[in-house]
Amino acid sequence: MVHFDPNVRMGSPSSLPYDPDQDAAEKRDIRKKYRALEKRTGDQLRPQDIMAAELVEHVEEADELFQKVKNPTEATLDSTVLRNVSSISAQKARAMKLGSAAFDVDDFVSKLAIFMGGRHELADDASELDDIGDSVMDWEKIGRRALAKSRRVPVMGFMLGPLSVEQKKRAQVKRAKLEKSKEEERRPQEIKEEDIQRSENETTKNVIKVREILEESGAVNLFRFVINPNDFAQSVENIFYLSFLIRDGLCALEIDDHGEPIIFLCEAPSAQDRADGVTCHQIVMEFDMATWRRAIEVFEITESMIPQRPAAKTRLGGKWYG
């Protein structure tokens, strides 16, 4: 909406886009005309109440007023008018496209047939409408008119797509069955009861052995007694065997004045003692490899008080596993 006049010299008052010293009477007159124009294109106006030619006139009038706009207030009024005109134009375009009464298909076909040299008058009789296809029409005439409105190069097309259309058939893929080689099949080893040689109860034997060693050593540090510096697994087994003595009340665990855990043998409480309120307590102690190494370093353990036991072996099906 902004126009530049080449005859106007740059720097003259009329060429300035912003002029705070514009005449107050002129500004009031511009605002008055803009508000009147805004009222005629307001949001409350329905699209059917105004013609497209009137909208063009409103836009031209707004263009003339904008030549005199030098301040933001008047420029805001101009944008409001332009927004109203755009909104009404969009509504009219949608109504023209979607409205059932705005576009008559039969009337369009009649005028198109007349334009291409067909019948000059078409009655409402359906039989006459069917005869349109029998008359000679100049289709090139409407084609040339359409080409004048488009820059697209005309190309050959087909109503049903390409001439040769081959429907692709989906190939059925048969998956080969996985056949297992019989040579690789092996039966699981059968273990019979007589194949497992029964051994004496190693747990009871080792618990008794641990008790005898503790009886000979007397009160001793827990870690010095159970830790085997050369075998972490047997250290865990030693704690396991010692736990049976504590469970049965044959061994006690106390913390001395230096904070060290001390174990020693004691007499198991009798039934009368338990009736009098004597109870046995057990704890769950965490013992991992880091604790095992730390205890060896802190207590300077070089030998195990409980002798090294040979690795246990089990015979299954004529073979030994250890």
Secondary structure, DSSP 4 states (H G I P E B T S, - for coil): -----TTSPTTSGGG-S--TT--HHHHHHHHHHHHHHHHHT-TT--GGGS-HHHHHHHHHHHHHHHTT--SHHHHHHHHHHHHHHHHHHHHHHHHHHH-TTT--HHHHHHHHHHHTT--S---S-HHHHHGGGGS---HHHHHHHHHTT--SPP----TTSSS---PPPPPPPPPPP-PPPGGG--PPPP--GGGS-----HHHHHHHHHHHHHHHH-SEEHHHHH--TT-HHHHHHHHHHHHHHHHTTSEEEEE-TTS-EEEEE-PPP-HHHHHTT-----------HHHHHHHHHHTT--S-SSPPPPPP-EEETTEEE-
